[in-house]
Each structure stands twice: as structure tokens, then as C-alpha cells.
Amino acid sequence: GSRLHFISDISCDIGGGIESLHDSTEIEDPFLMVKDPAEASDVMMLGVDILPSELPREASQHFGDYLFPFVAELASGAETEELAPELQGACILEKGSLRGRFGYISKMRAEKLRELNGLSASNEELTQLQLEGSTVVRIEGHLFDTGLINSALDVVEEKDGRFHILECLVGPNRKTSLLLQISMDQGRPQV
């Protein structure tokens, strides 16, 4: 039969679940040899106490390895259009202004500022708008990275409408759910 050669105690529970683990190990030297009580030979034991924190470290290293070839180009001060396509897509600002597909951020900030400063319509006006020319829609998907939110808000503004973001939930894999109230001065038919 086959015999046990390695044991990995990822919880590093010294003297606990795996009784033969009597000491923790380090990332640089993760294994130690322990006497297997059931066998006449030694078993290699992994017991790194900080193992759960190593995943973010490895992820950061991986990300850094892919980013490193672009560092010199980023530091060169080149115009955004001159950068590699990977970098162009990652640039949100250019010369102090939001780049095209990120224009929705200014609109969202302006709406929030109006709201915080109490410049929104009165309750009576809101009630009238809701009855006459307002609707609430939910948009879901990759709204920000595909530019869908920009397109949706541009259509509302092109038709002289107003929008109010009621809720914005960003989920895993950049999937977003947005609850958007759209109001049109010409009333419900235009909505």
C-alpha cells in the first residue's frame, strides 16, 4: 500500500487536529520533518501560521509582475493617446478632467451636490413630476466598464430630461445594479 508522505495543516493548530504538529513553520521554509506515530518513518509537515495572509501577497506580486512592464511608460508623461491600449483603458483622468467614458462620474457628483445643498425639487414638485413625467428603471450589468451608464444618461440629457440615481450596487465581477429615476418636463409620454 501507499504510505503518507506529506501533511499540510492549513489552520496551523499546534497540538490540535494533527497532534504531530508541534511547531509552526515559515513561508521561506514551510516544511518540517515529524515522526509519524503510526509509521516507522518521518512525514513532512507544513504548518505555516500566516498561510491565509499569503494569498493577498501572491495576488499583489502577480499584479505587480504584470504592471511592471508598463511603469516606465506611465512615468514618461506621454499623452494618454500615446499609451498602450491597456493603459489608455485604465486612465480615468487626463489633464485634470475625467476622460470620455468616465463622464458619468461628474454627473453623479453634481446630482449628489445638488441633493446635499438642498437644491432638489420640493415634495410637491416631486409628487407632480412622479405623476406627470417620471419613471423608475433598474439597469443591471457591466454598466461602468462597458460605458452603458454613460449611454443611458446621455439619452436622458439629449431629451432634456433629468435623472436621479436612487441606488447603485456594485457587485462581484464589476456587475452593477442601478435604480434610476428619470423625469421629463414634457410629461410621462416622453418618458
Accessible surface in RSA format (square Angstrom, percent):
REM  Atomic radii and reference values for relative SASA: ProtOr
REM  Chains: A
REM  Algorithm: Lee & Richards
REM  Probe-radius: 1.40
REM  Slices: 20
REM RES _ NUM      All-atoms   Total-Side   Main-Chain    Non-polar    All polar
REM                ABS   REL    ABS   REL    ABS   REL    ABS   REL    ABS   REL
RES GLY A   1   132.15 163.0   0.00   N/A 132.15 163.0  51.09 140.2  81.06 181.6
RES SER A   2   120.91 102.2  79.25 105.8  41.66  96.0  51.77 110.2  69.14  96.9
RES ARG A   3    86.79  36.4  72.28  36.8  14.52  34.6  54.12  74.0  32.67  19.8
RES LEU A   4    91.51  51.0  82.15  58.8   9.36  23.5  86.60  60.8   4.91  13.2
RES HIS A   5   105.25  57.5  98.14  68.2   7.11  18.2  63.57  65.5  41.68  48.5
RES PHE A   6   120.71  60.4 106.43  65.9  14.28  37.1 106.45  64.5  14.26  40.8
RES ILE A   7    36.75  20.9  31.14  23.2   5.61  13.5  36.53  26.3   0.22   0.6
RES SER A   8    66.37  56.1  41.19  55.0  25.17  58.0  35.53  75.7  30.84  43.2
RES ASP A   9    11.11   7.8   9.05   9.0   2.06   4.9   2.15   5.1   8.96   8.9
RES ILE A  10   121.75  69.3 115.28  85.9   6.47  15.6 115.35  83.1   6.40  17.4
RES SER A  11    83.80  70.8  51.54  68.8  32.26  74.3  51.93 110.6  31.87  44.6
RES CYS A  12    16.38  12.4   2.55   2.8  13.84  32.5   2.11   5.4  14.27  15.4
RES ASP A  13    71.32  50.0  66.32  66.0   5.00  11.8  16.53  38.9  54.78  54.6
RES ILE A  14    90.55  51.5  66.06  49.2  24.49  59.0  66.06  47.6  24.49  66.5
RES GLY A  15    50.38  62.1   0.00   N/A  50.38  62.1  23.59  64.7  26.79  60.0
RES GLY A  16    29.18  36.0   0.00   N/A  29.18  36.0  20.80  57.1   8.38  18.8
RES GLY A  17    73.55  90.7   0.00   N/A  73.55  90.7  43.49 119.4  30.05  67.3
RES ILE A  18    51.14  29.1  48.04  35.8   3.10   7.5  51.14  36.8   0.00   0.0
RES GLU A  19   149.26  85.7 128.84  97.5  20.42  48.6  42.19  81.6 107.07  87.4
RES SER A  20    27.26  23.0  13.76  18.4  13.50  31.1  17.91  38.1   9.35  13.1
RES LEU A  21     0.02   0.0   0.00   0.0   0.02   0.0   0.00   0.0   0.02   0.0
RES HIS A  22   122.88  67.2 100.56  69.9  22.32  57.1  80.90  83.4  41.98  48.8
RES ASP A  23    77.16  54.0  76.81  76.4   0.35   0.8   7.88  18.6  69.28  69.1
RES SER A  24    37.27  31.5  24.46  32.6  12.81  29.5   1.49   3.2  35.78  50.1
RES THR A  25    12.24   8.7   4.89   5.0   7.35  17.5  10.04  13.5   2.20   3.3
RES GLU A  26   119.52  68.6 115.44  87.3   4.08   9.7  40.84  79.0  78.68  64.2
RES ILE A  27    47.26  26.9  35.25  26.3  12.01  28.9  35.38  25.5  11.88  32.2
RES GLU A  28   138.80  79.7 102.13  77.3  36.67  87.3  72.73 140.7  66.07  53.9
RES ASP A  29   101.38  71.0  96.78  96.3   4.60  10.9  27.75  65.3  73.63  73.4
RES PRO A  30    36.75  26.8  36.75  33.5   0.00   0.0  36.75  30.3   0.00   0.0
RES PHE A  31    75.78  37.9  63.46  39.3  12.32  32.1  63.49  38.5  12.29  35.2
RES LEU A  32    36.20  20.2  29.29  21.0   6.91  17.4  36.20  25.4   0.00   0.0
RES MET A  33   109.11  56.5  85.30  56.5  23.81  56.7  80.94  68.8  28.17  37.3
RES VAL A  34     8.54   5.6   3.63   3.3   4.91  11.8   8.54   7.4   0.00   0.0
RES LYS A  35   131.23  64.0 117.82  72.3  13.41  31.9  87.71  79.0  43.52  46.4
RES ASP A  36    20.00  14.0  17.49  17.4   2.51   5.9   4.25  10.0  15.75  15.7
RES PRO A  37   122.36  89.2  81.65  74.4  40.70 148.0  93.21  77.0  29.15 181.1
RES ALA A  38    93.25  85.7  54.34  83.9  38.91  88.5  65.59  92.4  27.66  73.3
RES GLU A  39    72.01  41.3  58.65  44.4  13.36  31.8   8.51  16.5  63.50  51.8
RES ALA A  40    98.22  90.3  68.56 105.8  29.66  67.5  76.87 108.2  21.35  56.6
RES SER A  41    36.83  31.1  32.08  42.8   4.75  10.9  36.03  76.7   0.80   1.1
RES ASP A  42    63.01  44.1  51.49  51.2  11.52  27.2   7.38  17.4  55.63  55.5
RES VAL A  43     1.41   0.9   1.10   1.0   0.32   0.8   1.41   1.2   0.00   0.0
RES MET A  44    60.77  31.5  60.48  40.0   0.28   0.7  39.77  33.8  20.99  27.8
RES MET A  45     0.00   0.0   0.00   0.0   0.00   0.0   0.00   0.0   0.00   0.0
RES LEU A  46    24.11  13.4  24.11  17.3   0.00   0.0  24.11  16.9   0.00   0.0
RES GLY A  47     0.00   0.0   0.00   N/A   0.00   0.0   0.00   0.0   0.00   0.0
RES VAL A  48     0.37   0.2   0.10   0.1   0.27   0.7   0.10   0.1   0.27   0.7
RES ASP A  49    86.87  60.9  63.75  63.5  23.12  54.7  18.78  44.2  68.09  67.9
RES ILE A  50    90.87  51.7  87.03  64.8   3.84   9.3  90.87  65.4   0.00   0.0
RES LEU A  51    53.93  30.0  49.34  35.3   4.58  11.5  49.34  34.7   4.58  12.3
RES PRO A  52   103.07  75.1  78.87  71.9  24.20  88.0  91.51  75.6  11.57  71.9
RES SER A  53    63.65  53.8  51.30  68.5  12.35  28.4  50.10 106.7  13.55  19.0
RES GLU A  54    13.68   7.9  13.68  10.3   0.00   0.0   5.40  10.4   8.28   6.8
RES LEU A  55   128.57  71.6 125.55  89.8   3.02   7.6 127.31  89.4   1.26   3.4
RES PRO A  56    81.43  59.3  74.68  68.1   6.75  24.5  80.79  66.7   0.64   4.0
RES ARG A  57   131.28  55.1 122.88  62.6   8.41  20.0  54.50  74.5  76.79  46.5
RES GLU A  58   109.81  63.0 104.41  79.0   5.39  12.8  37.47  72.5  72.34  59.1
RES ALA A  59    56.97  52.4  45.63  70.4  11.34  25.8  53.27  75.0   3.70   9.8
RES SER A  60    75.67  63.9  62.79  83.8  12.88  29.7  36.84  78.5  38.83  54.4
RES GLN A  61   112.40  62.9 106.42  77.8   5.98  14.2  41.27  87.8  71.13  53.9
RES HIS A  62   109.76  60.0 107.42  74.7   2.34   6.0  67.19  69.2  42.57  49.5
RES PHE A  63   135.98  68.0 132.93  82.3   3.05   7.9 135.81  82.3   0.16   0.5
RES GLY A  64    30.70  37.9   0.00   N/A  30.70  37.9  28.02  76.9   2.67   6.0
RES ASP A  65    80.97  56.7  65.39  65.1  15.58  36.8  25.60  60.2  55.37  55.2
RES TYR A  66   146.74  68.5 140.90  80.2   5.84  15.2 100.15  75.3  46.60  57.4
RES LEU A  67    64.76  36.1  62.02  44.4   2.73   6.9  64.48  45.3   0.28   0.7
RES PHE A  68   151.58  75.8 145.56  90.2   6.02  15.7 147.18  89.2   4.40  12.6
RES PRO A  69    96.19  70.1  62.75  57.2  33.44 121.5  73.05  60.3  23.14 143.8
RES PHE A  70    49.63  24.8  49.63  30.7   0.00   0.0  49.63  30.1   0.00   0.0
RES VAL A  71    69.68  45.9  69.21  62.7   0.47   1.1  69.35  60.3   0.32   0.9
RES ALA A  72    80.39  73.9  66.39 102.5  14.00  31.8  73.59 103.6   6.80  18.0
RES GLU A  73    55.35  31.8  47.61  36.0   7.74  18.4  31.04  60.0  24.31  19.8
RES LEU A  74    83.76  46.6  61.67  44.1  22.09  55.5  62.48  43.9  21.28  57.3
RES ALA A  75    85.03  78.2  46.81  72.2  38.22  86.9  57.92  81.6  27.11  71.8
RES SER A  76    76.00  64.2  34.26  45.7  41.75  96.2  44.07  93.8  31.93  44.7
RES GLY A  77    66.11  81.5   0.00   N/A  66.11  81.5  38.91 106.8  27.20  60.9
RES ALA A  78    39.76  36.6  15.57  24.0  24.19  55.0  24.50  34.5  15.26  40.4
RES GLU A  79    66.84  38.4  62.94  47.6   3.91   9.3  30.43  58.9  36.41  29.7
RES THR A  80    10.91   7.8   9.43   9.6   1.48   3.5   0.33   0.4  10.59  16.0
RES GLU A  81   119.85  68.8  99.66  75.4  20.18  48.1  65.05 125.8  54.80  44.7
RES GLU A  82   121.62  69.8  90.04  68.1  31.58  75.2  42.89  83.0  78.73  64.3
RES LEU A  83    14.92   8.3   9.96   7.1   4.95  12.5  10.21   7.2   4.71  12.7
RES ALA A  84    23.25  21.4  15.46  23.9   7.79  17.7  22.84  32.2   0.41   1.1
RES PRO A  85   108.35  79.0  98.08  89.4  10.26  37.3  99.98  82.5   8.37  52.0
RES GLU A  86   112.80  64.8  91.69  69.4  21.11  50.3  55.41 107.2  57.38  46.9
RES LEU A  87    11.16   6.2  10.89   7.8   0.26   0.7  10.96   7.7   0.19   0.5
RES GLN A  88    50.92  28.5  50.50  36.9   0.43   1.0   6.96  14.8  43.96  33.3
RES GLY A  89    38.46  47.4   0.00   N/A  38.46  47.4  32.63  89.5   5.84  13.1
RES ALA A  90    72.24  66.4  44.52  68.7  27.72  63.0  54.29  76.4  17.95  47.5
RES CYS A  91    26.85  20.3  20.62  23.0   6.23  14.6   7.55  19.1  19.30  20.8
RES ILE A  92    80.72  45.9  76.67  57.1   4.05   9.8  76.67  55.2   4.05  11.0
RES LEU A  93   106.37  59.2  89.80  64.2  16.57  41.7  89.88  63.1  16.49  44.4
RES GLU A  94    45.41  26.1  36.46  27.6   8.95  21.3  20.01  38.7  25.40  20.7
RES LYS A  95   170.21  83.0 122.25  75.0  47.95 114.2  95.97  86.4  74.24  79.1
RES GLY A  96    72.87  89.9   0.00   N/A  72.87  89.9  35.01  96.1  37.86  84.8
RES SER A  97    69.81  59.0  64.68  86.3   5.12  11.8  35.85  76.3  33.96  47.6
RES LEU A  98    51.64  28.8  26.99  19.3  24.65  62.0  26.99  19.0  24.65  66.3
RES ARG A  99    58.67  24.6  52.47  26.7   6.20  14.8  10.37  14.2  48.29  29.3
RES GLY A 100    69.14  85.3   0.00   N/A  69.14  85.3  46.56 127.8  22.58  50.6
RES ARG A 101   105.10  44.1  94.22  48.0  10.88  25.9  51.55  70.5  53.55  32.5
RES PHE A 102    20.98  10.5  20.98  13.0   0.00   0.0  20.98  12.7   0.00   0.0
RES GLY A 103    24.76  30.5   0.00   N/A  24.76  30.5  23.23  63.7   1.53   3.4
RES TYR A 104    16.54   7.7  15.36   8.7   1.19   3.1   3.21   2.4  13.33  16.4
RES ILE A 105    50.22  28.6  49.90  37.2   0.32   0.8  50.22  36.2   0.00   0.0
RES SER A 106    58.31  49.3  51.33  68.5   6.99  16.1  35.85  76.3  22.47  31.5
RES LYS A 107    51.34  25.0  45.47  27.9   5.87  14.0  39.37  35.4  11.98  12.8
RES MET A 108    52.16  27.0  46.57  30.8   5.58  13.3  46.72  39.7   5.44   7.2
RES ARG A 109   175.52  73.7 167.73  85.5   7.79  18.6  47.23  64.5 128.29  77.8
RES ALA A 110    42.61  39.2  36.09  55.7   6.52  14.8  41.42  58.3   1.19   3.1
RES GLU A 111    25.12  14.4  25.12  19.0   0.00   0.0   7.16  13.9  17.96  14.7
RES LYS A 112   109.03  53.2 107.97  66.3   1.06   2.5  69.36  62.4  39.67  42.3
RES LEU A 113   106.19  59.1 104.87  75.0   1.32   3.3 105.72  74.2   0.47   1.3
RES ARG A 114   107.11  45.0 106.68  54.4   0.43   1.0  44.59  60.9  62.52  37.9
RES GLU A 115    64.72  37.2  51.07  38.6  13.65  32.5  26.77  51.8  37.94  31.0
RES LEU A 116   131.32  73.1  98.17  70.2  33.15  83.3 101.70  71.4  29.62  79.7
RES ASN A 117    90.92  62.7  63.60  61.5  27.32  65.8  18.49  44.5  72.43  70.0
RES GLY A 118    58.53  72.2   0.00   N/A  58.53  72.2  31.89  87.5  26.64  59.7
RES LEU A 119   123.46  68.8  96.01  68.7  27.44  69.0  99.97  70.2  23.49  63.2
RES SER A 120    67.08  56.7  43.98  58.7  23.10  53.2  28.57  60.8  38.52  54.0
RES ALA A 121    37.40  34.4  16.88  26.0  20.52  46.7  23.87  33.6  13.53  35.8
RES SER A 122    60.24  50.9  46.51  62.1  13.73  31.6  52.79 112.4   7.45  10.4
RES ASN A 123   125.73  86.7 119.09 115.1   6.64  16.0  33.69  81.1  92.04  89.0
RES GLU A 124   145.02  83.3 134.98 102.1  10.04  23.9  52.54 101.6  92.48  75.5
RES GLU A 125    90.63  52.0  89.22  67.5   1.41   3.4  31.84  61.6  58.80  48.0
RES LEU A 126    62.51  34.8  62.51  44.7   0.00   0.0  62.51  43.9   0.00   0.0
RES THR A 127    74.22  52.8  73.73  74.8   0.48   1.2  50.21  67.4  24.01  36.3
RES GLN A 128    95.17  53.2  91.92  67.2   3.24   7.7  25.01  53.2  70.15  53.2
RES LEU A 129    36.98  20.6  36.88  26.4   0.10   0.2  36.98  26.0   0.00   0.0
RES GLN A 130    88.64  49.6  83.03  60.7   5.61  13.4  20.53  43.7  68.11  51.7
RES LEU A 131   132.52  73.8 114.07  81.6  18.45  46.4 115.94  81.4  16.58  44.6
RES GLU A 132    93.69  53.8  85.10  64.4   8.60  20.5  37.47  72.5  56.23  45.9
RES GLY A 133     0.39   0.5   0.00   N/A   0.39   0.5   0.32   0.9   0.08   0.2
RES SER A 134     3.95   3.3   2.20   2.9   1.75   4.0   0.76   1.6   3.19   4.5
RES THR A 135    39.33  28.0  32.25  32.7   7.08  16.9  15.22  20.4  24.11  36.5
RES VAL A 136    74.65  49.1  49.81  45.1  24.84  59.9  49.81  43.3  24.84  67.4
RES VAL A 137    53.02  34.9  48.30  43.7   4.71  11.4  53.02  46.1   0.00   0.0
RES ARG A 138   118.45  49.7  86.66  44.2  31.79  75.7  35.55  48.6  82.90  50.2
RES ILE A 139    33.04  18.8  30.11  22.4   2.93   7.1  33.04  23.8   0.00   0.0
RES GLU A 140    98.72  56.7  73.11  55.3  25.60  61.0  16.62  32.1  82.10  67.0
RES GLY A 141    17.00  21.0   0.00   N/A  17.00  21.0  17.00  46.7   0.00   0.0
RES HIS A 142    76.18  41.6  70.18  48.8   5.99  15.3  43.68  45.0  32.50  37.8
RES LEU A 143     0.00   0.0   0.00   0.0   0.00   0.0   0.00   0.0   0.00   0.0
RES PHE A 144    41.08  20.6  40.31  25.0   0.77   2.0  40.51  24.6   0.57   1.6
RES ASP A 145    43.78  30.7  28.82  28.7  14.96  35.4  24.43  57.5  19.34  19.3
RES THR A 146    94.65  67.3  56.46  57.2  38.19  91.0  62.71  84.2  31.94  48.3
RES GLY A 147    11.55  14.2   0.00   N/A  11.55  14.2  10.26  28.2   1.28   2.9
RES LEU A 148    80.57  44.9  77.39  55.4   3.18   8.0  80.57  56.6   0.00   0.0
RES ILE A 149     0.07   0.0   0.00   0.0   0.07   0.2   0.07   0.1   0.00   0.0
RES ASN A 150    17.23  11.9  16.98  16.4   0.25   0.6  12.35  29.7   4.88   4.7
RES SER A 151    62.28  52.6  56.72  75.7   5.56  12.8  29.67  63.2  32.62  45.7
RES ALA A 152    24.70  22.7  14.45  22.3  10.25  23.3  23.00  32.4   1.70   4.5
RES LEU A 153     0.03   0.0   0.03   0.0   0.00   0.0   0.03   0.0   0.00   0.0
RES ASP A 154    55.63  39.0  54.16  53.9   1.48   3.5  14.16  33.3  41.47  41.4
RES VAL A 155    83.69  55.1  83.67  75.8   0.01   0.0  83.69  72.7   0.00   0.0
RES VAL A 156    10.68   7.0   8.85   8.0   1.82   4.4  10.68   9.3   0.00   0.0
RES GLU A 157    75.37  43.3  62.36  47.2  13.01  31.0  26.65  51.5  48.72  39.8
RES GLU A 158   132.79  76.2  99.30  75.1  33.48  79.7  47.83  92.5  84.95  69.4
RES LYS A 159   113.44  55.3 108.41  66.5   5.03  12.0  55.58  50.0  57.86  61.6
RES ASP A 160   103.15  72.3  91.22  90.8  11.93  28.2  24.20  56.9  78.95  78.7
RES GLY A 161    10.58  13.1   0.00   N/A  10.58  13.1   0.03   0.1  10.55  23.6
RES ARG A 162   103.97  43.7 100.25  51.1   3.72   8.9  70.76  96.7  33.21  20.1
RES PHE A 163    18.80   9.4  10.38   6.4   8.42  21.9  12.56   7.6   6.24  17.9
RES HIS A 164    50.12  27.4  49.94  34.7   0.18   0.5  27.90  28.8  22.22  25.9
RES ILE A 165    32.19  18.3  16.29  12.1  15.90  38.3  16.29  11.7  15.90  43.1
RES LEU A 166    80.67  44.9  47.40  33.9  33.27  83.6  49.63  34.9  31.04  83.5
RES GLU A 167    64.28  36.9  56.78  43.0   7.50  17.9  20.20  39.1  44.09  36.0
RES CYS A 168    46.16  34.9  19.61  21.9  26.55  62.4  13.27  33.6  32.89  35.5
RES LEU A 169   104.33  58.1 100.93  72.2   3.39   8.5 102.73  72.1   1.60   4.3
RES VAL A 170   100.01  65.8  66.78  60.5  33.23  80.1  66.91  58.1  33.11  89.8
RES GLY A 171    30.16  37.2   0.00   N/A  30.16  37.2  22.64  62.1   7.51  16.8
RES PRO A 172   115.87  84.4 100.65  91.7  15.22  55.3 113.41  93.6   2.46  15.3
RES ASN A 173   128.41  88.6 106.03 102.5  22.38  53.9  31.86  76.7  96.56  93.3
RES ARG A 174   158.68  66.6 153.19  78.1   5.49  13.1  57.55  78.6 101.13  61.3
RES LYS A 175   109.72  53.5 107.82  66.2   1.90   4.5  56.67  51.0  53.05  56.5
RES THR A 176     1.27   0.9   0.20   0.2   1.06   2.5   0.86   1.2   0.41   0.6
RES SER A 177    19.75  16.7  18.95  25.3   0.80   1.8  17.79  37.9   1.96   2.7
RES LEU A 178     0.56   0.3   0.56   0.4   0.00   0.0   0.56   0.4   0.00   0.0
RES LEU A 179    41.55  23.1  41.55  29.7   0.00   0.0  41.55  29.2   0.00   0.0
RES LEU A 180     0.76   0.4   0.76   0.5   0.00   0.0   0.76   0.5   0.00   0.0
RES GLN A 181    18.82  10.5  18.25  13.3   0.57   1.4   2.01   4.3  16.81  12.8
RES ILE A 182    25.26  14.4  25.26  18.8   0.00   0.0  25.26  18.2   0.00   0.0
RES SER A 183    10.77   9.1  10.77  14.4   0.00   0.0   1.93   4.1   8.84  12.4
RES MET A 184     8.17   4.2   6.91   4.6   1.27   3.0   6.44   5.5   1.73   2.3
RES ASP A 185    95.55  66.9  63.97  63.7  31.59  74.7  26.81  63.1  68.74  68.6
RES GLN A 186   114.64  64.1  82.88  60.6  31.76  75.6  55.53 118.2  59.10  44.8
RES GLY A 187    10.85  13.4   0.00   N/A  10.85  13.4  10.85  29.8   0.00   0.0
RES ARG A 188   116.11  48.7 111.83  57.0   4.28  10.2  58.16  79.5  57.95  35.1
RES PRO A 189   131.83  96.1  91.33  83.3  40.50 147.2 104.38  86.2  27.44 170.6
RES GLN A 190    66.15  37.0  39.27  28.7  26.88  64.0  30.88  65.7  35.27  26.8
RES VAL A 191    63.09  41.5  10.72   9.7  52.37 126.2  25.75  22.4  37.34 101.3
END  Absolute sums over single chains surface
CHAIN  1 A    13084.4      10352.3       2732.1       7914.8       5169.7
END  Absolute sums over all chains
TOTAL         13084.4      10352.3       2732.1       7914.8       5169.7
